[in-house]
């Protein structure tokens, strides 16, 4: 799971169309993208050394928030952005407590997504 630079985004979303569109968008902006269909698939791979994590909130078996909390409990501090089509104040607060740098509503605004990724990548280098 190593990428050639710190401008890497690890996308975890159970929707193949979302993963594909994220890959096309992010690669068109010079980012290296690695994507996974589930939190378990992501965990089965090596932990990323750098970059940022883009997680779907609602996935079967393990949600994006559960994945983020698991990573934090294992002291993995990769900057993380959560995306969701269904949110509420409680989920936003829980994501914030877990250290998410952004919580974005789907459909995600391209400029907001790219700005959040830049913020996350800057935090990763700091």
JORAFEN-V38276 format. One record per residue. N is the residue number from 1. SS is DSSP state (H for helix, E for strand, - for the rest). PSI is psi in degrees with one decimal (none if undefined). NEAR is the number of other ideal C-beta (glycine too) atoms within 12 Angstrom. Layout:
# JORAFEN-V38276
N & SS & PSI & NEAR
N & SS & PSI & NEAR
This chain:
# JORAFEN-V38276
1 & - & 19.0 & 24
2 & - & 137.9 & 16
3 & - & 166.0 & 23
4 & - & -15.9 & 13
5 & - & 173.7 & 16
6 & - & 1.5 & 25
7 & - & 52.7 & 25
8 & E & 142.2 & 32
9 & E & 127.4 & 43
10 & E & 111.6 & 47
11 & E & 125.6 & 44
12 & E & 109.7 & 47
13 & - & 135.2 & 40
14 & - & -9.0 & 29
15 & - & 112.0 & 25
16 & H & -39.3 & 16
17 & H & -39.2 & 16
18 & H & -46.2 & 30
19 & H & -44.5 & 30
20 & H & -44.2 & 17
21 & H & -37.3 & 24
22 & H & -43.4 & 37
23 & H & -49.0 & 24
24 & H & -48.4 & 17
25 & H & -52.0 & 25
26 & H & -39.5 & 35
27 & H & -31.4 & 20
28 & H & -15.9 & 13
29 & - & 18.2 & 21
30 & - & 13.7 & 17
31 & - & 147.8 & 31
32 & E & 130.7 & 26
33 & E & 135.6 & 32
34 & E & 129.0 & 32
35 & E & 155.4 & 35
36 & E & 144.0 & 35
37 & - & -9.8 & 25
38 & - & 162.9 & 28
39 & H & -39.8 & 32
40 & H & -39.8 & 19
41 & H & -40.5 & 23
42 & H & -46.3 & 37
43 & H & -28.0 & 24
44 & H & -18.8 & 14
45 & - & 173.6 & 18
46 & - & 144.9 & 14
47 & - & 140.4 & 22
48 & - & 141.7 & 32
49 & - & -25.2 & 19
50 & - & 171.4 & 27
51 & - & -150.9 & 35
52 & E & 161.1 & 43
53 & E & 132.2 & 48
54 & E & 109.4 & 49
55 & E & 136.9 & 47
56 & E & 138.8 & 43
57 & - & -48.4 & 38
58 & - & 105.0 & 28
59 & - & 152.1 & 31
60 & - & 157.6 & 16
61 & - & -57.7 & 17
62 & - & 122.7 & 27
63 & - & 166.1 & 30
64 & H & -36.1 & 42
65 & H & -40.3 & 36
66 & H & -38.8 & 29
67 & H & -46.8 & 39
68 & H & -45.1 & 41
69 & H & -37.7 & 23
70 & H & -45.8 & 24
71 & H & -43.5 & 29
72 & H & -38.0 & 22
73 & H & -23.2 & 13
74 & - & 11.0 & 13
75 & - & 28.7 & 10
76 & - & 116.8 & 26
77 & - & 28.2 & 24
78 & - & 131.7 & 34
79 & E & 135.8 & 36
80 & E & 138.1 & 44
81 & E & 131.9 & 43
82 & E & 136.4 & 44
83 & E & 144.4 & 42
84 & E & 151.6 & 31
85 & - & -12.5 & 20
86 & - & 110.1 & 15
87 & - & 166.2 & 25
88 & - & 170.0 & 15
89 & H & -35.9 & 10
90 & H & -42.3 & 14
91 & H & -40.3 & 26
92 & H & -43.6 & 21
93 & H & -42.5 & 15
94 & H & -40.7 & 24
95 & H & -40.7 & 32
96 & H & -44.3 & 19
97 & H & -32.6 & 15
98 & - & -8.6 & 30
99 & - & 14.5 & 28
100 & - & 135.4 & 37
101 & - & -19.5 & 30
102 & E & 154.3 & 31
103 & E & 106.3 & 35
104 & E & 139.9 & 34
105 & E & 136.8 & 22
106 & - & 144.7 & 25
107 & - & 136.9 & 16
108 & - & 131.0 & 30
109 & - & 127.2 & 15
110 & H & -46.9 & 18
111 & H & -40.4 & 13
112 & H & -41.3 & 19
113 & H & -49.9 & 32
114 & H & -38.8 & 27
115 & H & -41.2 & 19
116 & H & -38.6 & 31
117 & H & -42.8 & 40
118 & H & -42.3 & 26
119 & H & -45.0 & 22
120 & H & -42.5 & 37
121 & H & -35.5 & 34
122 & H & -41.2 & 17
123 & H & -35.8 & 24
124 & H & -33.9 & 29
125 & H & -16.6 & 16
126 & - & none & 11
